[in-house]
């Protein structure tokens, strides 16, 4: 679908992507799935933060940019950003940390042009685990950010 002279990946089939370095290449894999029926954006990788802080790692910017894309494409959606932690440390500290992380994600999205009225941040700390806190793998699953649809309507 791209002329050979502009094809950045001539040995594989690809599409026009509006970037000379990517034209003719396969699109990068998606990092999230919008599950409208479930009312959530399912992240296929976690939002990463610096340890013990609400500072988003640059490795998560492309993931959050995809969230921006979905919210831009669906201007009637209001979204809750839920922060969660594992159970290491005090409950109070973890609830505060999860709230600050949810707020950091909201700030990232609003800095990219999403109206703050469309977003709500809530930190749950260790109160809603999805896995055991008895293993490193389980604790890693419990440290997460989730996106839940609050409402879908007209912008």
C-alpha positions in Angstrom: 0.0 0.0 0.0 3.1 2.3 0.0 5.3 3.1 -3.0 8.6 1.4 -2.7 10.6 4.7 -2.7 8.8 5.7 0.5 8.5 2.2 2.1 10.5 2.1 5.4 9.9 -1.7 5.6 10.1 -3.0 2.0 10.4 -6.7 3.0 7.1 -6.8 4.9 3.5 -5.7 4.1 2.4 -2.5 5.8 0.4 0.6 5.6 0.7 4.4 5.3 1.2 5.7 8.8 2.0 9.4 8.2 5.6 8.9 9.5 8.3 8.4 6.9 10.1 6.1 9.4 7.0 3.9 9.7 5.3 4.1 6.3 5.0 0.7 4.8 5.6 -1.1 8.1 3.1 -3.1 10.1 1.3 -0.9 12.7 2.7 -1.2 16.3 0.7 -3.6 18.5 -2.1 -2.0 20.5 -1.5 -1.6 24.2 -5.2 -1.5 25.2 -8.6 -2.7 24.2 -11.8 -0.7 24.7 -14.4 -3.2 26.0 -17.5 -1.1 25.6 -19.8 -3.9 26.8 -17.8 -4.1 30.0 -17.4 -0.4 30.4 -13.7 -0.4 30.6 -10.4 0.2 28.8 -8.4 -3.0 29.3 -4.7 -2.2 29.5 -2.5 -4.9 27.9 0.4 -3.6 29.9 0.6 -1.8 33.2 1.1 1.9 33.7 4.6 2.1 35.3 5.6 4.5 38.1 8.9 5.2 39.8 9.0 3.1 42.9 7.1 4.6 45.8 6.1 7.7 43.9 3.3 9.0 41.6 5.9 9.8 38.8 4.8 8.1 35.6 7.7 6.4 33.9 8.4 7.5 30.3 7.9 3.9 29.2 4.2 4.3 29.9 3.7 7.5 27.8 2.8 5.6 24.6 0.2 3.5 26.5 -1.4 6.6 28.0 -1.3 8.3 24.6 -3.4 5.4 23.3 -5.9 6.2 26.1 -5.9 9.8 24.9 -6.7 8.5 21.4 -9.7 6.5 22.6 -11.0 9.4 24.7 -10.5 11.8 21.7 -12.4 9.4 19.4 -15.2 8.9 22.0 -15.9 12.5 23.2 -19.0 11.5 25.1 -17.2 9.1 27.5 -16.6 10.0 31.1 -13.9 7.8 32.7 -12.8 6.9 36.2 -9.1 6.3 36.7 -8.7 3.8 39.6 -5.3 3.4 41.3 -4.5 0.2 43.2 -1.5 -1.0 45.2 -0.3 -4.2 46.8 -0.4 -4.7 50.5 3.2 -3.9 51.4 3.4 -0.9 53.7 0.6 0.7 55.7 -2.9 0.9 54.4 -3.0 4.7 54.8 0.2 5.2 52.8 -1.0 2.8 50.0 -4.4 4.6 49.8 -2.6 7.9 49.5 -0.1 6.6 46.9 -2.8 5.0 44.8 -4.8 8.3 44.9 -1.7 10.3 43.8 -1.0 7.8 41.0 -4.6 8.0 39.7 -4.4 11.8 39.9 -1.0 11.7 38.0 -2.7 9.7 35.2 -5.6 12.2 35.1 -3.1 15.1 34.9 -1.2 13.3 32.0 -4.5 12.9 30.1 -5.6 16.5 30.7 -2.2 17.8 29.7 -2.8 16.0 26.4 -6.1 17.8 25.9 -8.7 15.7 27.6 -11.2 17.8 29.6 -10.8 17.3 33.3 -14.6 17.2 33.6 -14.5 13.8 31.8 -12.2 12.2 34.3 -12.3 11.2 37.9 -9.4 9.9 40.0 -9.9 7.4 42.9 -7.3 5.5 44.8 -8.2 2.2 46.5 -4.8 1.3 47.9 -4.7 -2.5 48.7 -8.4 -2.9 49.2 -9.3 -4.5 45.8 -6.6 -7.1 45.0 -6.9 -9.1 41.8 -4.2 -11.6 42.8 -2.6 -12.9 45.9 -0.2 -10.6 47.8 1.8 -13.7 48.9 4.0 -13.6 45.8 6.0 -11.1 43.8 3.9 -11.9 40.7 0.6 -11.4 42.6 1.8 -8.1 44.1 2.8 -6.9 40.7 -0.7 -7.6 39.3 -2.2 -5.8 42.3 -0.2 -2.6 41.5 -2.3 -1.3 38.7 -4.3 1.5 37.2 -7.7 0.7 35.8 -10.0 2.8 33.5 -13.7 2.4 34.0 -16.5 4.1 32.0 -18.7 6.3 34.2 -21.0 7.3 31.4 -21.3 7.3 27.7 -23.3 10.1 26.1 -23.1 13.1 23.9 -20.0 15.4 24.4 
